[in-house]
Amino acid sequence: MAQKAWVGTTYGAGWLHRALIILLKVVDVRLIYAFAAVFVVPVCLVLNASRGIAYRYFRQRHGYSPLKSAWKTYVNHCVFATVVIDRFAMYAGKRFPVELEGYDNFQRLAASEHAFVQLSAHVGNYELAGYSLVSDRKPFNALVFFGEKESVMQGRNQLFGNNRIQMIPVKDDMSHLFEMNRVLQEGEILSMPADRFFGSSRAITLPFLGQEARFPQGPFSVATARGVDVLAVNVMKVALKRYHIYITPLNYDKQARRNEQIDQLAKAYVAELERVMRLHPTQWYNYYEFWIN
């Protein structure tokens, strides 16, 4: 089965997003969590195909019993709801305590004169890294979907504008590729998701959680083309109002042939993603058939 292209839009109308941001300025996020868990998530489980996809993820990839898989499916959707709420809470000016693991890896690369790449995935709440991993020396450039709703883009601009964070929209004309090249050429930070396809459909097939899955070759090709260092950054929710950020260097032999570099980097990324998902199995948010059947 072909991997799904990166869509990247946030569910809901723009007016609803704006109303939620206003509400979160005065209401404790835990009240919104409770409302979502009781009224919103059950409806989503009934209406959306994500129910069956999440159930199979827990049943087949983690080997849970049918009953445990059903419960974890509900928990997964509840945690996803809290992560979405947290994003809008950040746009409303709220902050969440963050634990940093491997922060020295980020500091070391941020202090150098060379560019580096951060790879993320649709797990946890990566957007929170925007105010946690900040460099005074290097601008931070994040690849984002061009068709995201205006309310979300305004929130991001307000949240990240003072942190030297720029967004690179993925466009059909492929202009984002030129901007990515400029970023790396000028020694800046480039952030990309490495679990969704954007632009090129070229893939690398690797075992992931016990079954082969297709990952986009693009992010690994971009990094190895210039021989830059790479970090895997995963921001995982560990309590109602607290997060843990895993910052892990992804090593590859920069003297090897190019195709070997890409293969080594992809394997290192997938191994780290699997490690994090075994620690936080309910925070997997790719709601489509990710694995090859």
N, C-alpha and C positions, 0 to 999 in steps of 0.2 A: 504494500500500500504506500502511495506517495505521501511524503511528509507534508503537513499543512503549511501553507505560506503564512508569514507573519501578518496578522491582521491588526492587533494592537489597540483597538478602540475600547474605551471604558463604557460599560453598559449603562443605559439610562439617558434621559433627555437632559439637555443643557440646563434648563430651568430647575430641574430636580437637583442637579449637582450644586447649583448656586444656592438653592434653599438649604441643602444639607450643610454647606459651608457656613451659612449664617447661623443655623441651628447649633452647629458644633462649637461656635464661639461662646455659647452660654450653657450648653448641656454637657454633662459628663459622658464621655464616649461609651462607658459601660451600659448606660441606659439604651443607647442606640444598638449596642451589641445584643442586648436582651431582646429588643424588639425584632431585630433581624433573625435571631435564632428561633423565636416563637412564631413569627408571622411570615417572614420573607423566605427563609430557607425551605420550610416544608412545601411552599408553593413551587419553588424552583425545582425541588426534587420530583415533584409530580409532573411538571410541564417540560423539563429540560432533559435532553439526552445525556447530559453530564452525569446523571444518576448511575446509569449502567456503565459508563466509561470509568467512573471513579470506583465503582464496585469491582469491576474486573481488575483494575489496577491493584487494589488491596488483596483480592483473592488470588490472582495469578503472579503478581510481581513480589508480594510480600508473604504469600502463603497463609493468609489468615483464614479462619473458619468462615462459613457463610454468615453466621450471626455477627461475628466480629467485623467482617467486611462491610456488612450493612450499617453497623454502628459507626465505623470509621468513615463511611461515605457521608453520613450526616455531619460528623465532626469536621471533616474536610471542608464541606460547604460552609459550615459556621466559621471556621478559621479564615477561609477566603473572604467571607463577608466582613470580618473584623479588620482584615488587611486593607480592603477597599475603604472601609470607614476611616481607618488610620490615615490613609493617604489624604482624604479630605480634611481630616482633623489637622494634618500638617499644613494644608492650605489655609486653614482657619487660624493658624499661629500656634498650635499646640506642639509640644515636643515629647519624645519618648526616651526613657533611659536606654542607653546602648552599652553592651559589653563588646569589647573589641578583642578578637583572637587573631594574632599575626599582624598586628598593626605596624610592627617594625618593618615588615615587608613593604607595606605601602610607603612608609616614611623614607625608607632607603631609596626607592625608585623616584619618589616625588622630589627628593633632594638632588638627584642627578640631573645632568643636562640632556639626557636622552629621553626620547618618547617611550611610553609603554602602554600596553593594552590591558583593560579589565574586561573579563568575560563574565556574563551573568546568565541567569535562566529565569523562567517563569515559575519560580518557587519563592516562598517567603514574601518579603517586601523590599525588593532591591531599591526602590525609589528613595527609601529612607537613607541609603548610603549617600545621597546628595548633600545632606547637611552633616554627615558624620565623617566622611573621607574628603577632607578639603586640603588643598595644597596652596600655600602662599606663592609658590614659585611657578607652578604650571597651570594653565587653563585646563579645565575638564570638559570634554566633549562627549555627549551621549547620543547615540543613534536612537531616534524615536520615530514612530509611525506618523506620516504626514497627515493622515486623515483623522487624528485624534480630535476630540471635541474641544471647542474653544474654551469652555469652562475649565477643563483639565489643563490645557496649555497655559491659560492665564495663571492658574494656581502654581504650575511649575515655574513659570517665569518669575512670579512673586517670591516663591520659596528659594529658588536657586540663583536669582539674579545677582545677589550680593556675594555669592561664593565663587565667582568666576566660572560658572557652569554654563556652557552653551549647548543647545540642542541641534543635532543634525537630522533634519527630516528625511526619511526614506521616500524618494520620489520615483515615479515611473521613468523620468528622463535620465535616471542614474547619476544626477548631479551630485548626490551624496558621496559617490565614489571619489570624486575630485576633492571634496572637502575632507574626507578621511585621509587621503594621501597628503594633503596640506598639513593636517594635524600632526601626522607622524613625522613629516619632513621637518617641522618646526619644533620638535621635541616636546609635544604636549601629551595629554592623557586622552586616550580613546576608549570609550566604553561601548560594548556591543553585547547583545544577547546571542548565545551560542546554541540555543535549542530550537530556534525557529528560522525558517528560510526567508530571506528577503533578497529580491533580485535574482541571482543565480540559483538554479535548482541542483547544482552539483552537490553530491552528498558523500559522506563517509559512513559506512555501516560498521557499528561496533556493538559488542555485548553490553547491555545496560540493565541491571537488576534481573539478570538471568535470561534475557531474551534480546535478540538483535534489534537495534533501532537505528534509524537514519538521522544523522546530525549534519547540519550545513557545513560545507567545506570552507565557505567564505571567510568567517572570522579567523580560522586557523591559517588560511592562505594570506590574509591581510597582514597578520602578525609576522609570519615567517618571511614574507617578501622583503621586509626591512630588517629582519633579525632582531626585533625588539623583545624585551622581557614581557612576560604575561602573568597576570594575577587572575585567579578565580575568586570572585567575591559573591558570597551568598549571605543574605540578611534574613535571619529566621526569627520568628516570633517565639519567645520562650516563656512568656507570661502574659496576662491580660494587657499590661501596659509596658512591656519590656522586650527588647530585641537583643540578639546575639549576632555579631558579624564575623563570619569566617573569611579570612584573607589568606589565600594559599598560593604560593608561587608555583607556576606550571613550568617544569624544566623540559628542555629539548636540546638536542645537539645542533648548535648553530653552524657547525662545520660539515654536517651531513648533507646528502643530496636533498634538494628541496622537497620532493615527495615524501622522503623519510622524516623530514622536520615536521611536515604537516601531520603525518601519521602519529608521530610521537606526541605532538602537542594535543591532538584530538584525544588520544588515549589518556593523557594526563588529566585533561579536562573532565572526561567522562568518569574516570575513576574518582575524582574529587566530588563530582555531582552525585555519584552513587553513595559515597561516604556520607554526605550531608543528608541525602534522602533516607538513608537507613537510620539516621539520628532523628529526623523530623519527617516521618512518612506521610503525615496528614497535610503537608504543605506543598503538595504537587498540584499545579494549577494548569496543566495542559489537558484541557477537556476535549480530547479527540483521540482516535486510535493511534497512539504514538509508536507502538512497537510493530514490527513486521510479523505478520501471521503466516 
